[in-house]
């Protein structure tokens, strides 16, 4: 599904996890000024895997530990709010609390 | 003799021990393992710093909270061998089990943040998630004469996710009462994108922050506490100065779960969200704060899970298929200060909605709306906890969420719950 056709919520997160594809992720990233390389993909795939297992979007520490990418490096890969950017590009929900 | 072994005798472990004891014959030993000699009513830690609660009322001897027929091993767990179905203890002989319930909760880990346990710890840097921290903070608040009071959530998940917000609201009221609110900047620092992160809550409750003059610093991932300069520093080099820092450090599961196949990177047990069985071992279940589930780490959740897990354990004993019955139900009072509170009721699928929450014999309580009755219900809940929740006597609230009384239209207007 292309960037134009895909449904997002008011804040720009994918409405359905199933609409996600690697192509779409590349398009979303480009739109945010990020060119995805292997390091980005390691982080994105980890975030998707954790969300799939546990049903909630992970915090950066968990992503960092599983992907063996230091938090500082995650900030370099996804400047301007990595938690949100990762969730948006990986097609998983916004990290939330209960209220 | 067959054994159900429960690791941890907090809210979840104690409640399910009593439930199972009632339902199982005398050929079953129901045993808990917990090294601590006391049981702490954790919701009381929110009120203690403001002098509105006492240690005596929120701490009881553990022995008095465990009924007849429950064996208590006062010891710490070293390792779990799920192949041999055996738990090694720090001091005593290993314990064998037929079924294992992990109820070991979560704990704060200030050691994970650079500088948090430095020179400022318990001088002008405090937690309120431990009895020690909460008591020390009471003293610090009493001596506080104004300046920047910063409340800082390091990262999710945390126990009782609304507690930091409640703390900010109660602090506002407390400072006003002491006549130093106008000399104090109250700042709420969160790694998330707002103090409220769900659409309805943001829309209906945003006024609380504005009305109380609470500043919010969002998407702040704390990397360091600098006690020399009295600032917290984020990974992207932002600094928030403080005179008094109240921090909610990162949480992890128990240390005996770290680096095991049972648990994730934060030592929370990989758990089936609906049956509550551990994903990576046979005959093992997980309840309460120790799970990796997206449900809140809260006492109400532990209570609802205990109801449903009891039935699943009985099914497992009879070699029947487990029911996917848990829906993530959570029910919490949220203090907003000045003797008022809100009630929220939600599950995996449905965000907190406005409306009325019916409780048989007590009457409806308003949802997602401040009122005095909710505040008194929250304060009185301590008695329900000691006398009904822990000993597993009936509490007239369904373990799964009901839509009765909830205004679904409120969510529909915002594009779905």
Interface residues (C-beta under 8 A of the other chain):
Chain A: X9 X10 X50 X53 X54 X55 X56 X59 X60 X61 X62 X65 X66 X71 X72 X75 X79 X81 X82 X83 X84 X94 X95 X96 X97 X98 X99
Chain B: X112 X155 X156 X157 X161 X162 X165 X191 X192 X193 X196 X197 X198 X199 X201 X205 X219 X221 X223 X235 X236 X250 X264 X265 X266 X270 X273 X292 X293 X294 X296 X330 X332 X334 X344 X346 X348 X352 X415
